């Protein structure tokens, strides 16, 4: 199982970024996918999650209305479109999948830095 994130970078306040996570090693279309983030000195937190079909999604209150999670099951890829970025969004962002109650996988992370 492998998750590879990309798309992070440095952006000014109010800017946008789109993160991508390419998955392999499992049947992508069968599993919900999630994005987490972890800022320095803080715990990792759930940002958004999406159902296997992509029809349903849920968001942390702090990103509702600004972030959109989506997926392309034909490309084994999940996305996180981020807009109206704030300095407090600065964090390492991780792609995540729970394959069984005891087996989860994480990507290596991609850094998002929002300058004020």
C-alpha positions in Angstrom: 0.0 0.0 0.0 1.4 3.4 -1.0 0.0 6.9 -0.8 2.0 9.7 -2.4 1.0 13.3 -1.9 1.9 16.3 -3.9 0.9 19.9 -4.5 2.0 21.6 -1.4 4.0 24.8 -1.4 4.2 28.4 -0.2 1.2 30.7 -0.9 0.0 34.0 0.3 -3.0 34.6 2.6 -6.1 34.3 0.5 -4.5 32.1 -2.1 -5.3 28.6 -3.3 -3.6 25.2 -3.7 -4.7 21.8 -4.8 -3.2 18.8 -3.1 -3.2 15.3 -4.8 -2.7 11.9 -3.4 -2.1 8.9 -5.7 -2.9 5.6 -4.1 -1.6 2.1 -5.0 -1.6 -1.4 -3.6 -5.3 -1.7 -2.7 -8.7 -1.3 -4.4 -9.0 2.4 -4.2 -12.6 2.7 -5.1 -13.7 0.5 -2.2 -12.4 2.7 0.6 -13.2 6.1 2.1 -10.2 8.5 1.9 -9.1 11.3 4.3 -6.8 14.3 4.5 -5.2 15.1 7.8 -2.9 18.0 8.7 -0.4 18.6 11.5 1.0 21.9 12.4 4.2 22.2 14.4 3.6 21.6 18.0 0.0 20.4 17.5 -1.7 17.1 17.1 -2.6 15.7 13.8 -6.2 16.6 12.9 -8.8 15.3 10.4 -9.4 17.9 7.7 -11.8 16.2 5.3 -13.0 12.7 4.3 -14.8 11.3 1.3 -16.9 8.2 0.7 -15.7 5.5 -1.7 -18.0 6.7 -4.5 -17.2 10.4 -3.9 -20.8 11.3 -3.3 -20.4 12.1 0.4 -17.8 14.3 2.1 -17.3 15.7 5.6 -15.1 18.6 6.8 -13.6 20.0 9.9 -15.4 23.2 11.0 -12.2 25.2 10.5 -12.1 24.5 6.7 -15.8 24.2 5.8 -16.6 26.5 2.8 -12.9 26.8 1.9 -11.7 23.3 1.2 -13.2 20.7 -1.1 -12.2 17.0 -1.1 -12.8 15.0 -4.3 -11.6 11.8 -5.9 -11.1 10.2 -9.3 -11.4 6.5 -8.9 -10.2 5.9 -12.4 -6.9 7.5 -11.5 -6.7 6.2 -7.9 -6.4 9.8 -6.8 -7.9 11.9 -4.1 -7.7 15.7 -4.1 -7.9 18.5 -1.7 -8.8 21.9 -3.2 -7.9 24.6 -0.7 -8.9 28.3 -1.2 -9.0 31.4 1.0 -6.0 30.0 2.7 -5.0 31.5 6.1 -1.7 31.5 8.0 -3.3 29.1 10.5 -3.7 26.5 7.6 0.1 26.2 7.6 0.8 22.5 8.2 2.0 19.2 6.8 -0.9 17.6 5.0 -1.3 13.8 4.9 -3.4 11.4 2.9 -4.9 8.5 4.9 -6.8 5.3 4.4 -8.1 2.8 6.9 -8.0 -0.6 5.2 -9.2 -2.6 8.3 -9.8 -1.7 11.9 -6.2 -2.4 12.6 -4.5 -1.4 9.4 -4.1 2.1 8.2 -1.8 3.8 5.7 -0.4 7.3 5.6 1.4 9.2 2.9 4.7 11.0 3.5 3.1 14.4 3.7 3.2 17.6 1.8 4.0 20.9 3.4 1.6 23.9 3.0 2.9 27.2 4.2 0.6 30.3 4.1 2.4 33.6 4.5 0.7 36.6 6.1 
